[in-house]
Amino acid sequence: MNEIPEVETMRSVLQRDLVGRRVKLATVTVGKLVKPHKSAKEFRTALEGHAIKEAQRLGRNLVFLLDNGHRLVLNAGSGQILMAATAKVTKPKFTQLVISFDTTGELRVVDPKGDARAYVAKPPVEGEGAEVSKFARLSVGGDGLALRKAINELADVGIDAIEDQIGWDRFAAVMRSRTTPLVEVLTDERIFSGLGDLYADEILFSAGLHPTRSAESLTTIEIRRLHRSFLEIIADAIKHEGTSFEDAPWTDPYGKAGSYQKFVQVFKREGQPCFQCRAPIKRVTSKTHDTYFCEKCQA
Ligand SMILES: [Zn+2]
């Protein structure tokens, strides 16, 4: 699972270890990974020889600013981004991209399901940038808006809990414009990026709101509570370096697991007692996802 806390954990590790290093070679084994390019060769040519100046993030995308002002974008999808100390370390099955540097070590993109993406984006020509989505335009701070404007492919990435620093009033405008259930609003990638089922469930539990309530029915006090939980849960999960379940063993690029699973209140806890009130955790199933909640705490 690569949601904002996991991708942010990867970003901070890679910011520490990749900045200042120059790409020597990029080896692509599955062309689909670099699909935004005409060919793997085009991708390689755009990347090789350039040094990495900064590691940024927007939603589930890692963005590496290169020394020529272009940006390498990596979206691991459901796969993994791993660092290997040397090229001799055995490559995991489904390794689709290997980037080596002028100093020792390699970055590898491992993508069993084939939903990862890698590309080098040029800054758009003045006046030719893609239109930023109406939700993303609510961004007020951080690097969110600048990244969407710099990378056409990211123009419609939904609101990022960290990078967009959206205040409660703008958050309220989003909620008041949606008649759909809260859990669907939070997991709609066009509106909010990188929350996923786990963090959406935990945010709603923390805010004491029932997941099937319509977003527009919230009172001002409830919206303020939801906004606070939205920021706090994501910040907390970043502090604990993401979530790694036994059946979804996420790790950072060096194989270190996250620890937020120790703090999870409802996600995948159906039938187990709520840590707050002891009532059994419930699950509702929709076409797109399973939602976990406490009937008593989220009445
Ligand atoms: Zn409860």
Boltz pocket constraint, residues with backbone or C-beta under 6 A from the ligand:
constraints:
  - pocket:
      binder: B
      contacts: [[A, 274], [A, 275], [A, 276], [A, 277], [A, 278], [A, 279], [A, 294], [A, 295], [A, 296], [A, 297], [A, 298]]
      max_distance: 6.0
